[in-house]
Amino acid sequence: MAFSACGTASPTPPPSPSPSILPTVAPLSDRPFYRLNISLDYDQGLILAQERVEFVNPTNIEITAVKFNVPPARHHGAIEIRDARITGQAKSLTFTQDKTVLTVQLAEALPAGKSISLAFNFTLRLPQQGVSWGIGGDDTARGPNSLIAGHWYIMLAPYRNGAWDTPNYFPLGDSYTESLADYEVNIIAPAGVTLAGAGFVKRNDRLWQYELLQARVFAFAASKNYKVRQSEVDGITLLHYGYPTHDVFADDVLITAERAVKLYSKLYGKYPYDKLVIVEIDRAQGQEYSGLVALGSGLYNGYSGSGSRHDLISSTAHEVAHQWWYHVVGNDQVRTPWLDEAFARMAEYRFYQTYYPQDADWWLSFYITTRNPQGAIDLPLSGYKDPPTYISAVYRRGVQFLIDLRKLMGDAAFDATMSDYYVAQSYRLASTDAFFDAVARHTDRDVSLLVRNYFENPPKLPCKISANAPDCRKLS
C-alpha cells in the first residue's frame, strides 16, 4: 500500500500546469511540521518513505532555495532521494546534494513570513550496525536483533545567525542539528514486527500511526523479538522494549527510569510528555531522542540483576536525563556539546546521591576521578581528536566543573540555578551565556577562576559573578 504525501492512500494525480506564483500554505504553528509515510521492509533494512514538511520562511528576506540536513548520507548510497516538489504540484524541483547537505531550488521566491509545503520521496537502506565502544557511531542502523531509525529523514536545516545551519558530519558524539518540530508518522511494518516510537500511537494491524509534538527528532526502533514491559510514575507511562534474553532486567531498568523521572522533575521541572519509551538496540552505548531512550545491548551484558554498580543503571539514569538536557533545554550539540552531556552526567551523579548514597562516591571515583580526566570542556566536536579525548573532557571534566560550581555556590543556590535555567531555556537553544546568566541570578560568588580552569575560551561572565572584570557582561 502506498501513501500520498498528505498521508492518505491515493493514486498519483494527473499532471497539471505549474502555477506562476509559488503556492503557500497556512502554517499549523511556528514550528516545522513533518508528515512521514513509511513502508518498512524489516528483513532487508529498507525504508520507502514519502515526506512532507511545512515550514515558515525562517529568514527576513525572500528565498529561492532551502537547505536540509540528511544525516544518513554520511554513508555513501544509504539514501536515495528520488524526488522533491511543492506538495500537490506535478512539476519536480531541482535539488543538489553535497554529502549530508541537500539544497532545493524553489520555482519562485518565497516571501519572508510565508509558509510552504515541500514533499520528498526517498529510499533509505539502513547500514549494518557498527561496533563502537566510544561515543558516537550510527544511530540509524540495523543489527541481528533490531533496527533503529534515529536521525534518519530529510531534516530542515535550522536558520541561525543569518545562515542555514548545515555543519559537516563529524564522526564523534552527536553530530546533528535540528529545530523543534511537530510530527505525524505513519509506518506500515511487516506482520510480526513490533515498533517502538515516541508520542501518541494508534495501531491498526500493520499500520502504526504516531503523533509527537514539540520534538527535536522523531525516532523509532523495530524488532521481531521485543518483549514489552510497562510501569507508571506520577501519571507518566514508561515502556521498556527489550530482547528476551534481557527481559529479566526490564524491571530494574523501569525502576531506574521511574526514579530518574521523579528526581529530575523535582530538581529541574516537569517531564514534558505523558509517555517515555525505552528500547534495547544492537549497539554498545545509549542514545537520546525526544520522548525515547535507546540502550545498547552491550549495557545489559554482565548485569547481575541487582545493585547499582553497573553501566545499565548509570546509563539509564543518564539517558533519561537527556529529556531535560537536550530535549527540553536544547543546545548546539555540534559546537557546545558540554551543555547537554555534562548536565546529563551531573543528573546521573545526583541520581546516585539520592537513591544510592552508599554508591555515590563509587560512581564519582569509577566514572570520573580515577580516569584522570583532561581537556577543556567547551570545545566543539571537531576540537577533540578521538572518542577518548572527547569523553575525558566533556563527560568527565564537564561534570567535575558542575560539581565544583555546586560546591562554590552552595547546594541550595546551585539547585535554584538549575531549575531557573531549565524554565528560562525550555524549548530554546540554550547557550553558555544563558547558563551563566542563571548562575548570576542566584549567587554573587566570583566564579571566574573556576571557569578559566575548565574552559579553553572562557566566556564573558556577568559582572556579578566575575568581580566586575573589565570585560564583564551586565545582566538584562
N, C-alpha and C positions, 0 to 999 in steps of 0.2 A: 504493500500500500504506500503510495506516495503522498506527501503533504505539500500543499502550496505554501508560498512564503507568508501567507496570512494565517496559516495554522489549521486549515480545514482541507479535507480531501476535495480535489477538483481537477478537471482536465486542464491541459495547457491552453491559455487563452489564445485566440487567433491574433495575428499581428494587427496592429493599428498604427495610424500615423503618429509620429512623435510630436508632442506639443512644442510650441515655440517658446513657452515660458516654463521654467523649472517648476514642477508641481511640489508644493509644500504641504505639510500636514499640521494638524493641531496637536501640540505636544501634550502627552499624558502627564508629564511633570517636568521639572527642570533637570531630571536625571535621564540619561540614555535609557531606552527600553529595548530589550532583546527578546525576540521570539525565535527559538531554536527548535527545529523539527528534525528528528534524527531517526534513521533506521540503523540499528546496531547489529552487525554480524560478529557475534562474540567469538566464535571459533577462529575466525580469520583476523580478529582485532581490527575490524574495519568499521568506520563511521561514515555513512552517507548523510549529509546534512544540508538543510536549507536554513539560512539565517536571515533574519530581518532585524535591522537596528534603526530605531528612530532617535533622533537627537537634534538639539538646538545648535545652530551655528555658535560655537563657543568663543568666537573672536568678536571684535567690534568693527569688523570690516567685511565686505563681500569676499567670498572664497570661491575658487573654481576647482579646488582639489581638496580631498580629505585623506588623512593618513590613519592607518591602522597598524597595530602590532599583531604579529602572527607567531606566537611562541613556538608552535610545533615545527615551524620552518627551520629551526636550528638543525633538524635532521633533513638532509637532502632527500627530496622525494616523499617525505612523510605526508605532506598536504598538497593536494591539487585543487587550486581554485579555478573552477570552470567558467564562472560567470559572475558578473556584477552589473546591477542595473537599479534604476529607481523602481521601487516596489510598484508592481502593476503595469509597468511600461514594457513595450515589446523590444525596444532597442537596447542592446547591451552598452555598458560604459567601458571606456578604455581604462585599463589599470596596469600598473607595473609593480614588480616585486623585487626588492633588493634584500636578500637574506630574510630577516624577520620583519621587514617593514613593507607594507602594502600601501601604494598611493593610487587612489581612484580619482580620475578626472571627471568632473561634472560637465554635463552638456551646456548648462547655463550657470551663471553666477548665483550663489546662494546668499541672499542678503543677511546682514547681521541681525540676530534675534529671531530669524525664521528657522523652522524645523523641516527636516527632510527624512524620508524613509528609504534606506538602501537595502537591497536584497542580494544575497550571495548563494551560490551553490558550490559546495566543496566536498571532497572526499579526503578522509584522514585515515592513514594507515598507522596504527599505534606501534611504535618500535618495541622491541623486547626490553623488558626492564633490566637496566644495567645494575650491577652490584657496586654500590658506592658506600664506603664506610665513613666518608667525611660528610660535610654539609653541602648539599646540592644534589645534582643528578636529576633524572627525569621525573617530572610529576605528571606526565601523560605517557603511559606505557602499559604493557601487559606482561604478566608473568604466568607461571604454571597454575596459579590458583585464582587469580582475579585480574581485572584491569582497572586502571584509574585514569580518569579524564579530568585533569586539574585546569591548567591554563591551555585549553585545547581548541578554542574557536578564534574567529577573527575579532579582535578587540579594538574598539575605537580608541585611538591614542588620546590621552588627556592633553588638553591645551593649557600650558603653563608658562608663565613668564614670556608671553608673546610668541610662543612656538609650540608645535606639536612635540610631545614627549615620546621620542622613539629611540631609546637607548639601545646600543649594541648588546646582544646577548653575551653575558659573561658566565662561564661555567662554574659558578660559585654562589652559594646562598640562594636567595630568592630574586632572581634577575628578571623581575616582572614589574610593570607599571600599569595601573588601571584606574578607572574612575568608579565612583558609586553608580550603580545602575539597578534597574528592575528587570526581572526575568520571568518569562513563561517558556517552559521547556517541555516538549512532547517527545517521548522516546518509545519507539517500537523495538522491543527486545525479543529474542527467541524464547520459546517455551522452556521453562526450567532454569532460566537465568534470573537471579534476584538483583535488583538495582538498589542502590543506597544513594540518595541525594538529599540536599538540604531543602528546607522550606516546606510548604504545604504540598502534600502529594495526594493524588487521586489515581487509582488504578482500575483499569478495565481490561482484564485478561492480559494481553501482551503490551498494552499501551499504558505507559506510566506518564502522568502529567504533573509537572511541578510548577509552583509559583514561589518566587523568592524576591523579596523587595529590599531595597536599600542595601545592596550587597557589593562587595569588592569583586567577587568572582562567583560563577556557578560551577561547582564541581560535582562529579558523581563517580561511583565505583560500581562494578558489576562482578558477579561470581556465580558459578553453579553450585558452590559449596557453602554459602553463607548460612550460619546459624544466627538467628536474631534473638537478642535479649533486650528487655526493656525495664526501665525504672523511672522514678519521678522524684523531683526535688523542687519545692516551692512553686508548684504548678508548671514546671518545665519537664517535658518528656525527654528522656535520654534513651537512645537506641544504640546498641552495640551489634555490629555485623562482624562476625569472626569466623575463622576456619574451625571445622570440627575438632581438629587436634588441639586447639587452644580454647575450646568452649568452656572448659573448667575454670578458666581465668576471667571469664566475662564479668562475673560478679565483682571481682576485685577492681577491674577497670571501671565499671559503672560506679562503684562506691567512691573510687578516687575522683571521678568526674563530678559526682554529686557534691562531694566535699569542696572541690575546687570552685564549682559554680556558686556554692553558698558563701564561701570565703571571699571570692573576688567581687561578688555582688555587694558584700558588706564593705570591703575595703575601697572599692572604686566606684561602682554604680551597677545598676541592674543589667543582667544579661539581656540582649536585645530581642531574642526570639522566644517562641514557646516550645522549641524543639532543638536538641543538639544531637547530631549524628556522629558516631564514632565507627570508623571502618578499618579493618585489617587489610593491608595490601602487601604485595610482594616487593618490598624494598627494605632497606636496613633501618631507616630513620622514620620520624614522624613528619607531618606536613600539615599546615593550617590552611583552611579555607573559610569562607563565610558560612557559618552555621554547620560546618562539617570539619571533623578532625580525622586525619588519616594516621594510623600507627603501623609502621613496618613490622612484618612478621618476625624480623630479627630481634625486635624488642621483647617479644614473648619468650624467645628461646632462653632457657636457663632459669626462668622464673619458677620458684618452688611452690607457689600458691599461697605464700604467707610472708608477712614482713614488708617493710617499705624500702629496704636497701637494694633496689633493683631499678634498671632503666625503664621497665614497664610502668612503674609507679611514677617515677620522676618525669618521664616523657609525657605521660598522660596529663599530669598537672601542668606541664609546660605548654603543651599544645592547646589545652583548654584555655590557658591564659591569653593566647593569641586572639581569642574572641574579643577581648578588651583591647589588647595592644597589637593591632594590625587591622582587625575588622572595624570596631567602633572608632577607636583613635587610629586613623591611618597615618602612614609615614611614607617617605620615599625610600623603598626597600633597596633601591639600587645605590642611592647616594648617602643615605643615613640609616643603614641597617641596624645600628645600635638602638634606635628609638623603638623598635619592637622586640628585637631579640634579647637585649639586656633587660628590658622591662618584663618580658615573659619569664626570664630566668629569675628575676627578683621575686616575682609572684610565686614561682616554684619554691624558692627559699622560704617565703612566708608560709606557704603550704606546709612545709616540713616543721617550721617553728610552731605552727598552730596544731597540727594533727599528730605529729611525731616528734615532739620536742626532744625526746631522748636521742633522736637520729639527726637533729638539725646540724650539730657540729660535724657528724659524719658526712652529711651531704656537702657542707662547706669545704671540708678537707678533701673528700674523694673527688668532687667535681671541679673544685676551684683551686684551693691554695697549694695542694701538693703537686699540681700540674705546672707550677711556676709560670703563671701567665705573663705574656709580654705583649707590647704593641699598643699603639694609640687606638682608642675606641671609636673615633669619629671619622674614619676614612670611608670612602665609597667602596663598593665591592672590588673595583679594579685596583684599589690600593693595597690589597692583600694578595700575596703571591700564590697561595695554595690554601686548601681547607684547614690544615693545622694552624697556619698563621691567622686566618680569619676567626677560627674558633677560639684561639687563645686570646685575641684582642677583644672581640665583640661579645662572645658568650661568657668569658671568664673575667677579663678585666672590666667589662661593661657592668657586670653585677657587682664587682668589687667597688666600682665607683659609686653605685647606688647605695651599697651598704655603708660606705664611708660617709656619703652625704647624709644618710639617715642618722648616723652617729653624731655628725656635726650639728644637724638641725634639732635632733631630738625626735623620739618616736611620734609624738602627737603632731608636731609640725610637719614631719615627713608624710604621715598618713593623710593629713589635711591637704598637703600639696598634691598628692597622687589623685585624690578624689576630685579636687578642684581642676586639675589638668585634664582628667577624664571627661568631666562635664563640659569644660570650656572647649575642648577639641573634639567632642563627639561628632563623627561623620565629617570630619575635616581631614586635611593633610597636615598633620602637626609637624612642627619644626623644632630644632634645638632651642631657638629663641623662645618659642611658646612654652617649652618646658621650664626654662629658667625664669620666665615671667611668672609662672605659677609658683616656683620656689620663692621668688621675691615677695609674693603676696602673703607668705607665711613665716618668713624669718628675715632678720636683718644681719645674720651671721655672714662674714666675709668668706665666700666660697672660691675666690679667685685662685688661690694657691692649689686647692684640690683640683680644680678644673685644669690648670696648667699641667698638673702631674699626669693627667689621663688623656688630654686632647693634644693632637698634633697642631691643630688650628683652633686655639681657644676662641670661643665666640665673644662678642662684646656683651658683657653681662649688664644687667640692670644696676644702676648706681647703688641701690640699697644693699646689694649683696657683693659689691666689689670695692667697698671702702671709697666710693666716689672716685674711682680711677678716671684718668683724663679722657679715656675713650668710652666711658660707660654709657649705657642707654637709659633714658628716662621712660618709666612705665606710662602708658597712656591711661 
